[in-house]
Amino acid sequence: MAKFLMGEILVAEQVQKCVAEEDQMICLNRHAQCDWGDIDLAIKELNEKALLEGGQALYSAYNNGTGVKLYIITTPERDKTMLTIQQVRD
C-alpha cells in the first residue's frame, strides 16, 4: 500500500521503450513506499518534509544498471505521478 496518493500514472514513451514494465512497477512501488532511490540526501529530506507539510513534489531516481536512470515525480497535488528517463553516459 502506498504511503501517499500518487494519482494518475503517466509513463513517457522513452520509458516504455527502454525500461521493462516489471522494472517500472518495482520502481513505482519503491517510490510509493518512500524509498527515494539514488538521489541526493538534500532531495530525500525535501521529500520527507513534503510528506508532512505538502505543497512540494516528490522525487525519486533509480539506476537500472543498463545506463538508464528512471526518474519518478509525483506532483504537489498528488494527482499525477510521472516516469521519465535519462540516459547515463560513461
One Martini backbone bead per residue (centre of mass of N, CA, C, O) as a GRO file, in nm:
protein
   90
    1MET     BB    1   0.097   0.037   0.022
    2ALA     BB    2   0.074   0.355  -0.005
    3LYS     BB    3   0.194   0.662   0.164
    4PHE     BB    4   0.064   0.804  -0.093
    5LEU     BB    5  -0.064   0.981  -0.333
    6MET     BB    6  -0.034   0.937  -0.707
    7GLY     BB    7  -0.240   0.900  -0.906
    8GLU     BB    8  -0.176   0.937  -1.215
    9ILE     BB    9  -0.002   0.736  -1.446
   10LEU     BB   10   0.288   0.851  -1.627
   11VAL     BB   11   0.446   0.732  -1.934
   12ALA     BB   12   0.702   0.764  -2.111
   13GLU     BB   13   0.798   0.653  -2.412
   14GLN     BB   14   1.097   0.592  -2.336
   15VAL     BB   15   1.029   0.403  -2.106
   16GLN     BB   16   0.876   0.189  -2.270
   17LYS     BB   17   1.142   0.124  -2.445
   18CYS     BB   18   1.378   0.099  -2.189
   19VAL     BB   19   1.168  -0.019  -1.966
   20ALA     BB   20   1.055  -0.256  -1.801
   21GLU     BB   21   0.757  -0.307  -1.656
   22GLU     BB   22   0.862  -0.443  -1.400
   23ASP     BB   23   1.062  -0.213  -1.328
   24GLN     BB   24   0.854   0.008  -1.303
   25MET     BB   25   0.694  -0.125  -1.067
   26ILE     BB   26   0.921  -0.139  -0.864
   27CYS     BB   27   0.976   0.169  -0.856
   28LEU     BB   28   0.692   0.258  -0.778
   29ASN     BB   29   0.688   0.107  -0.510
   30ARG     BB   30   0.927   0.250  -0.383
   31HIS     BB   31   0.807   0.532  -0.400
   32ALA     BB   32   0.545   0.464  -0.231
   33GLN     BB   33   0.757   0.380   0.022
   34CYS     BB   34   0.991   0.605   0.038
   35ASP     BB   35   1.205   0.504  -0.177
   36TRP     BB   36   1.423   0.729  -0.343
   37GLY     BB   37   1.698   0.619  -0.402
   38ASP     BB   38   1.926   0.793  -0.636
   39ILE     BB   39   1.953   1.055  -0.431
   40ASP     BB   40   1.993   1.319  -0.267
   41LEU     BB   41   1.968   1.403   0.056
   42ALA     BB   42   1.821   1.674   0.017
   43ILE     BB   43   1.579   1.550  -0.138
   44LYS     BB   44   1.489   1.353   0.073
   45GLU     BB   45   1.424   1.572   0.283
   46LEU     BB   46   1.211   1.718   0.110
   47ASN     BB   47   1.020   1.480   0.091
   48GLU     BB   48   0.963   1.449   0.391
   49LYS     BB   49   0.846   1.732   0.424
   50ALA     BB   50   0.619   1.702   0.209
   51LEU     BB   51   0.463   1.481   0.361
   52LEU     BB   52   0.392   1.673   0.608
   53GLU     BB   53   0.319   1.966   0.443
   54GLY     BB   54   0.328   1.987   0.155
   55GLY     BB   55   0.358   2.159  -0.169
   56GLN     BB   56   0.542   1.923  -0.291
   57ALA     BB   57   0.727   1.739  -0.466
   58LEU     BB   58   0.819   1.402  -0.557
   59TYR     BB   59   1.141   1.233  -0.563
   60SER     BB   60   1.296   0.986  -0.783
   61ALA     BB   61   1.576   0.744  -0.838
   62TYR     BB   62   1.685   0.484  -1.082
   63ASN     BB   63   1.914   0.239  -1.141
   64ASN     BB   64   1.941  -0.038  -1.392
   65GLY     BB   65   2.244  -0.103  -1.522
   66THR     BB   66   2.197   0.021  -1.848
   67GLY     BB   67   2.217   0.352  -1.858
   68VAL     BB   68   1.943   0.403  -1.696
   69LYS     BB   69   1.746   0.667  -1.553
   70LEU     BB   70   1.478   0.664  -1.329
   71TYR     BB   71   1.214   0.895  -1.298
   72ILE     BB   72   1.006   1.008  -1.020
   73ILE     BB   73   0.704   1.218  -1.019
   74THR     BB   74   0.511   1.388  -0.777
   75THR     BB   75   0.283   1.598  -0.736
   76PRO     BB   76   0.174   1.823  -0.505
   77GLU     BB   77  -0.136   1.718  -0.546
   78ARG     BB   78  -0.134   1.399  -0.603
   79ASP     BB   79  -0.249   1.347  -0.928
   80LYS     BB   80   0.054   1.279  -1.033
   81THR     BB   81   0.274   1.033  -1.196
   82MET     BB   82   0.605   1.037  -1.334
   83LEU     BB   83   0.787   0.878  -1.599
   84THR     BB   84   1.139   0.906  -1.659
   85ILE     BB   85   1.447   0.959  -1.846
   86GLN     BB   86   1.811   0.899  -1.840
   87GLN     BB   87   2.096   0.897  -1.997
   88VAL     BB   88   2.391   0.736  -1.914
   89ARG     BB   89   2.718   0.831  -1.907
   90ASP     BB   90   3.059   0.722  -1.907
   0.00000   0.00000   0.00000
